[in-house]
């Protein structure tokens, strides 16, 4: 019985052939990675006037011990961090915030996008 190879129908299973060779944990990580990459945003560029306004808000909040909220850019995502300014570190170029729980969190100057001072 001779079978002509050209007469056979080629049937590709697409991504199924690759996922069957991987562990389910790997497949889940690939799906999660694809979703996270989709939602990442580039870091916004601030002009010198915006940087100056942010610095003035930080000094004002530190002088009168007001609570502040920072919009901080971390690896493609914007996170809101709040607390009282505990210390400005010019050598490491970061701000140390003390939150309501008493924990100290470090925020890099370069990653700050916006500052909101709660002067109530």
Wavefront OBJ file of the C-alpha trace (Angstrom):
o trace
v 0.000 0.000 0.000
v 1.611 3.204 -1.184
v 0.538 6.475 0.434
v 1.374 9.675 -1.327
v 2.695 12.242 1.168
v 1.172 15.115 -0.801
v -2.286 13.640 -0.296
v -2.044 13.710 3.502
v -3.732 16.692 5.104
v -1.479 18.731 7.364
v -3.249 19.557 10.625
v -1.497 21.963 12.975
v -2.764 22.239 16.546
v -1.426 25.795 17.072
v -0.443 26.637 20.637
v -1.812 23.372 21.984
v 1.268 21.480 20.864
v 3.537 23.748 22.930
v 1.386 23.902 26.048
v 1.180 20.129 26.176
v 4.967 20.027 26.592
v 4.932 22.432 29.560
v 3.813 22.109 33.126
v 0.529 23.819 34.021
v 2.457 26.215 36.297
v 4.537 27.370 33.328
v 1.460 27.942 31.198
v -0.147 29.985 33.989
v 3.004 32.086 34.396
v 3.109 32.785 30.650
v -0.518 33.906 30.668
v 0.086 36.107 33.701
v 3.226 37.597 32.159
v 1.368 38.429 28.951
v -1.382 40.197 30.901
v 1.040 42.205 33.058
v 3.068 43.329 30.044
v -0.087 44.603 28.380
v -0.939 46.984 31.241
v 2.524 48.461 31.752
v 2.932 52.169 31.022
v 6.094 54.065 30.173
v 7.493 56.404 32.794
v 6.092 59.922 32.340
v 8.612 62.652 31.641
v 8.287 65.623 34.002
v 9.311 69.088 32.935
v 11.403 71.272 35.288
v 8.341 73.208 36.483
v 6.577 70.020 37.570
v 9.718 68.863 39.400
v 9.934 72.219 41.169
v 6.253 72.028 42.176
v 6.764 68.512 43.568
v 9.798 69.681 45.576
v 7.840 72.639 47.014
v 4.986 70.346 48.075
v 7.442 67.965 49.754
v 9.116 70.796 51.686
v 5.748 72.272 52.688
v 4.482 68.902 53.944
v 7.698 68.237 55.829
v 7.764 71.679 57.476
v 4.206 71.475 58.811
v 4.190 67.677 59.291
v 1.249 67.044 56.954
v 0.359 63.708 55.496
v 1.283 63.264 51.828
v 0.260 60.915 49.041
v 2.814 60.091 46.373
v 2.034 58.658 42.965
v 5.108 56.520 42.373
v 6.080 54.751 39.147
v 7.422 51.218 39.758
v 8.470 49.161 36.721
v 5.582 50.232 34.490
v 2.870 50.596 37.123
v 1.771 53.601 39.192
v 1.247 53.012 42.901
v -0.130 55.398 45.512
v 1.958 55.607 48.708
v 0.889 57.693 51.683
v 2.334 58.707 55.026
v 4.301 61.405 56.827
v 7.711 62.419 55.544
v 10.209 61.079 58.043
v 13.539 61.870 56.371
v 14.959 63.191 53.102
v 18.095 61.320 52.095
v 20.064 63.397 49.534
v 22.831 60.817 49.188
v 20.563 57.929 48.190
v 18.104 60.373 46.566
v 15.091 58.992 48.371
v 12.339 59.967 50.805
v 11.518 57.901 53.847
v 7.826 57.843 54.674
v 6.299 56.664 57.901
v 2.815 55.260 57.284
v -0.065 54.941 59.756
v 1.186 51.535 60.946
v 4.577 53.021 61.849
v 6.431 51.239 59.043
v 9.021 53.201 57.084
v 8.885 53.003 53.300
v 11.536 54.349 50.934
v 10.592 56.198 47.758
v 13.123 57.230 45.120
v 12.971 60.877 44.002
v 13.242 59.830 40.355
v 10.132 57.614 40.579
v 7.775 60.273 41.995
v 5.156 61.401 39.487
v 2.834 63.500 41.663
v 2.442 64.659 45.267
v -0.790 65.448 47.102
v -0.516 67.223 50.472
v -3.373 66.619 52.891
v -3.310 69.793 54.983
v -6.350 69.250 57.170
l 1 2 3 4 5 6 7 8 9 10 11 12 13 14 15 16 17 18 19 20 21 22 23 24 25 26 27 28 29 30 31 32 33 34 35 36 37 38 39 40 41 42 43 44 45 46 47 48 49 50 51 52 53 54 55 56 57 58 59 60 61 62 63 64 65 66 67 68 69 70 71 72 73 74 75 76 77 78 79 80 81 82 83 84 85 86 87 88 89 90 91 92 93 94 95 96 97 98 99 100 101 102 103 104 105 106 107 108 109 110 111 112 113 114 115 116 117 118 119 120
